[in-house]
Amino acid sequence: MTPSVVTTEPAPLGSAQKLKLAWRLAVRELRGGLGGFYVFIMCIALGVGVIAAVGSLADALRSSFERQGAAILGGDVTLSRPHARATDTERRWLDGKGRVSEVVTVRAMARRIDGTEQALVEIKGIDDRYPMTGTVTLSEGSTLPALQGTSDVVVEPILLERLGLKTGETLQLGKTTHRIAGTILAEPDKIADRLTVGPRILMSTRSLEATGFVDPGSLATWRYALVLGDTRRDDPSPLVGFRDQLKSGLPEAGFTVRDRRDPSPNVTRTLERLRQFLTLLGLTALIVGGVGVANAVATYIDKRRSVIATFKSLGATSDVIFGLHLIQVLLMTAIGIGIGLILGSGLTLAVAWLAGSALPIQADIRISPMGLGIATMYGLLVALVFILWPLGRAEQIRATVLFRDEAGAGSARPRRAIVVMTAIAVVVLFLLAVLTAEAKLLATYYSLAVAGVLIGFWALGWAITWLARRVKRPRRPELALAIGDIGAPGGLTRSVVLSLGTGLSLLVAVALVDRSIVNELQGRVPQTSPNYFMLDIKRSELSAFETLVRGINPAAEIHSAPMLRGRIVRVGDTPAEQVKGRPEHAWVLSGDRGLSYAETVPDGSTVVEGTWWEKGYSGPPLLSMEAEIARGLGLKIGDKLTVNILGRNITAEIANLRDVKWESLAMNFVLVFSPNTLAGAPHNVLATVTLPKSAPLAEEAMLAREVGKAFPAVTAIRVKDAINQFNAVFGRVMTAVRAASSLTLLAGALVLAGALATAQRRRIKQAVILKTLGATRRTILATHMAEYGLLALATSVIAAALGGIAAWATVAQIMKLEFVFSPMALVQALAVALVLIAVFGGFGTARVLKARPVPYLRSE
């Protein structure tokens, strides 16, 4: 009797078994190396490295800034006010709250005794308690206590170079002369002061008073630093309590208050905006690189179609196929993230080593775990967004691929679970970008714009492919083959347009914004701009000043206006700090502003709403305000504004709004009061001096020297020097923006390399077939070059259009400037596109031409 054979089907694998099997197969296959994943890894590493470096640097600067808050500020709390020194009553109140140090700062001219050289400087008058926190580091042999009781000064070393002086020699400040006792190497609270326009000079307050620079009406700022006593750095309650006490104890004082938690809001905002800008650029590079990730995965899957089909024929389920390749790709992602973190950490340490001494604070730059963590999350999420879809299509490959080459195999839409996972990854990535940004609305718009650009380029790539399939083929065979390749299902069009176009559009946008701003600076500065702004002319000396100037050149034009400074403390009945205006206009509410009074409408201004007050007006205080800023703050005719001037709150009604042509460089102010409001207040005069165009440069220099000799307290600011200084700063900023934007182009170049590699297998087969049919190497080369040229042209046109739209929106809608179209920017974009495609395409074509035909003509 023959025994019966019983056959049973293997039991289906559970989830844990499938995962274990997928892991074993993934690890086993990766033993062959990382071939095909190099572009993938580089795309991930680039974006992660940028984000990691930016995060670590920003965290280090911010933590150092907060930790050194008291030293940077000069105490636990500071109170500052323009023009007016604290009264005896105010000083007694401050002394009752803790130890107080008084500092006064003023801009002035420092001169050689012989009058041959002069320089604009920032003078700080200090008392014997300065600094209460932190340390002033001076050159050997000079000490701060030695300044008290003497007329000696210590200066920044650059001033010695500008004036050609040495330590121990004498310089002139206003009415007095002073011996240079040493040089300043470090000043702890310098960053908390207003923006300095010249080298620093430290001297005793008593010596500064003797110069005449801080007489009533001078543009001096008085600052009082307080150490509140036994306060812990992590306990903000004494600081909050002090602010409440100040509001009740000195409600009309008009002090600007800061505390050690945020010693310089402008610096804090700058650090946060810099971090946000660079992080968003890094994220853009990472997302653009994500396209390369998708290309690399698609290429890898295309090479493994036969392997996947074999797995399917042996009984592997779709879950195992998907899990196997997901594990492989995630391992590659981990390698890319690891390289990126190492790259970012190395960049952080390099910046600390190269530029640490140039930073305005003593930054303890170190690797930030939080920054690395955020960069890791960005890298993982971007990878998931771009790998899930091609991996989901991979599991659709059928076993029949072993027996016939299926056109369009694997092009099916992934199953619903993969689509949902991709959508979740996109949402989480978006939330991460928004929630980790300071300006969340801006981050939202930026993220949506990047997504829109990617979708737009994908759609345009699809449109070009669709058009290439339907356009009539030219008779020239090379061109006909090139157009056929552009319209082929597995062609380069979508990848090239998406990857290269994104980077080029950003470069075009930056170039056009740059051109528009430069045009604004060059075109709006009038040809007859004044030669000098003269500050701190005493009212009693104005007539003598005009006589001196006209004695040098009778044709000189002189315009003068009263000059005071004040701080807006209330808009209507609302405290200024609670007013929510447009961000581009809110600066008017922070700190002190220049203001004036006038009998008639100032030159360069036009009343656009309301009416100007009549001559000899003697009623309640009236105010004229710049129209655009008033509208940005929600103000209109009849509203009231309270301004603290010389320690006194003045409430005035807005009588009219003015359109001010700031580019005229005429003397204009945001706030202009009726004369009866401020005519009795102590103040000095601001004047502009315009020499005829024919006046030689030597005469211009002589004017400054003679004014300095006759009126030592007057500060002469040469307009051309100020414009050149601004242009230099602007040039450095735009260079940094261009360099940062180049990261996106670099990511696009990597993606382009991956895109060309994706089509390499199909191109080699095509070349072999064409060679078999009699095509020469020249024909194949010409075909590829024609295809690359057409794609470069199409990409540049698209990038020019989208980059131009982005630049227009930035310049016209955000900056409110005139948009200037620059053909040169478009030519440069086309050149970059041609160079990148020629380099990568030429390398790929060389590999195609070297391929041996035999392996591709026989069955694989």
SULVENBEL-V404379 format. One record per pair of residues at least 6 apart in sequence whose C-alpha atoms are under 7 Angstrom apart, sorted by the first residue. I is the first residue (numbers start at 1). J is the second residue. Records with the same first field share a line. If there is no record, write none. Layout:
I=J, J
This chain:
18=320
19=323
22=320, 323, 324
23=324, 327
25=324
26=324, 325, 327, 328
36=296, 300
37=296
39=296, 750, 754
40=292, 293, 296
41=332, 333, 335, 336
42=336
43=286, 289, 290, 292, 293, 747, 750
44=286, 289, 333, 336, 337, 379
45=336, 337, 339, 340
46=340
47=282, 283, 285, 286
48=337, 340, 341, 375, 376, 379
49=340, 341, 343, 344
50=282, 344
51=279, 282, 375
52=341, 344, 345, 371, 372, 375
53=344, 345, 347, 348
54=275, 278, 279
55=371
56=348, 366, 367, 368, 371
57=348, 365
58=271, 275
59=368
60=363, 364, 365, 366
61=363
64=363, 364
66=261, 262
69=260, 261, 262, 263
70=76, 133, 260
71=133, 134, 188, 189
72=188, 189, 191, 192, 263
73=189, 192, 260, 263
74=131, 132, 133, 189, 225
75=132, 133, 225, 226, 227
76=226, 227, 228, 259, 260
77=225, 226, 227, 258, 259, 260
78=223, 224, 225, 226, 257, 258, 259
79=223, 224, 225, 255, 256, 257, 258
80=221, 222, 223, 224, 255, 256, 257
81=221, 222, 223, 254, 255, 256
82=219, 220, 221, 222, 565, 566, 592
83=216, 217, 218, 219, 220, 221, 646
84=222, 646, 647
85=222
97=228
98=226, 227, 228, 229
99=226, 227, 228
100=224, 225, 226, 227
101=127, 129, 130, 224, 225, 226
102=126, 127, 223, 224, 225
103=124, 125, 126, 127, 222, 223, 224
104=124, 125, 126, 220, 221, 222, 223
105=122, 123, 124, 125, 220, 221, 222
106=122, 123, 124, 219, 220, 221
107=121, 122, 123
108=120, 121, 122, 715
109=118, 119, 120, 121, 173, 715
110=118, 119, 120, 121, 171, 172, 173
111=117, 118, 119, 171, 172, 173
112=118, 163, 171, 172
113=171, 172
115=705
117=163
118=163
120=198
121=198, 199, 200
122=196, 198, 199, 200, 201
123=200, 201, 202
124=201, 202, 203
125=202, 203, 204, 205, 208
126=203, 204, 205
127=204, 205
128=145, 148
134=188
135=188
136=186, 187, 188
137=184, 185, 186, 187
138=182, 183, 184, 185, 186
139=182, 183, 184, 185
142=181, 182
147=153, 203, 204
148=204
151=178, 207
152=178, 179, 180, 181, 203
153=178, 179, 180, 181, 201, 202, 203
154=180, 181, 182, 183, 184, 201, 202, 203
155=182, 183, 184, 200, 201, 202
156=183, 184, 199, 200, 201
157=183, 184
158=199
159=199
160=166
167=180, 181, 182
168=179, 180, 181
169=179, 180
170=177, 178, 179, 180
171=177, 178, 179
172=178
173=211
174=211, 212, 213, 712, 713
175=211, 212, 712
176=211
191=360
192=263, 264
212=713
213=713
214=220
216=682, 683
217=564, 682, 683, 684
218=536, 683, 684
231=238
239=259
252=648, 649
253=647, 648
254=644, 647
256=591
272=438
276=437
281=741
284=744
285=743, 744, 747
287=382
288=499, 747, 748
289=747, 748, 751
290=382, 383, 386
291=386, 499, 751
292=750, 751, 754, 755
293=386, 387
294=386, 387, 390
295=754, 755, 758
296=754
297=387, 390
298=390
299=758
301=394
306=401, 402
309=397, 398, 399, 401, 402
310=399
312=398, 399
313=399
318=395
321=395
322=391, 392, 395
333=383
337=376, 379
341=372
345=367
352=365
378=429
381=425, 429
384=422, 425
385=422, 425, 426
388=418, 422
389=414, 418
392=414, 415, 418
393=410, 411, 412, 413, 414
394=410
396=410, 412
397=409, 410
430=447
433=443
434=440, 443, 444
437=443
454=498
457=497, 498
458=494, 498
461=493, 494, 497, 498
462=494
465=486, 487, 493
466=487
468=483, 484, 486, 487
469=484, 487
473=480
474=480
478=779, 782, 783
479=783, 786
481=783
482=783, 784, 786, 787
483=787
485=491
486=492, 493, 787
490=759
491=759
492=755, 756, 759
493=791
495=755
496=752, 755
497=795
499=748, 751, 752
500=748, 749, 752
501=795, 796, 798, 799
503=744, 745, 748
504=745, 799, 829
505=799, 800, 802, 803
506=741, 803
507=741
508=800, 803, 804, 825, 826, 829
509=803, 804, 806, 807
510=738
511=825
512=807, 821, 822, 825
513=807, 811
515=820, 822
516=818, 819, 820
524=663
525=663, 664
526=663, 664
529=665
530=688, 689, 690, 719
531=689, 690, 691, 718, 719
532=688, 689, 690, 716, 717, 718, 719
533=687, 688, 689, 716, 717, 718, 719
534=686, 687, 688, 714, 715, 716, 717
535=685, 686, 687, 714, 715, 716
536=684, 685, 686, 713, 714, 715
537=684, 685, 686, 714
538=684, 685
539=684, 685
550=556
552=703
555=691, 692
556=689, 690, 691, 692
557=689, 690, 691
558=687, 688, 689, 690
559=687, 688, 689
560=685, 686, 687, 688
561=685, 686, 687
562=596, 597, 683, 684, 685, 686
563=594, 595, 596, 683, 684, 685, 686
564=594, 595, 596, 683
565=592, 593, 594, 595, 645
566=592, 593, 594, 595, 643, 644, 645
567=591, 592, 593, 643, 644, 645
568=576, 589, 642, 643, 644
569=575, 576, 642, 643, 644
570=576, 641, 642
571=640, 641, 642
572=639, 640, 641
576=589
581=632, 633, 634
582=632, 633
585=629, 632, 633
594=669
595=669, 670, 671, 672
596=669, 671, 672, 673
597=672, 673, 674, 675, 678
598=672, 673, 674, 675
599=615, 674, 675
602=668
603=666
604=660, 661, 664, 666
605=658, 659, 660, 661
606=658, 659, 660
607=656, 657, 658, 659
608=657, 658, 659
609=656, 657
610=637, 655, 656, 657
611=655, 656
612=655, 656
617=676
618=676
621=652, 653, 674, 677
622=652, 653, 654, 655, 673, 674
623=652, 653, 654, 655, 671, 672, 673, 674
624=654, 655, 656, 657, 658, 671, 672, 673
625=656, 657, 658, 670, 671, 672
626=657, 658, 659, 660, 670, 671
627=657, 658, 659
630=636
637=654, 655, 656
638=653, 654, 655
639=653, 654
640=651, 652, 653, 654
641=651, 652, 653
642=649, 650, 651, 652
643=649, 650, 651
644=650
704=716
708=714
749=836
753=840
756=841, 844
763=848
764=848, 851
765=856
767=780, 848
768=853
777=849
781=845
788=837, 841
792=833, 834, 837
793=830
796=829, 830, 833
800=826
808=819
811=817, 818, 819
812=818, 819
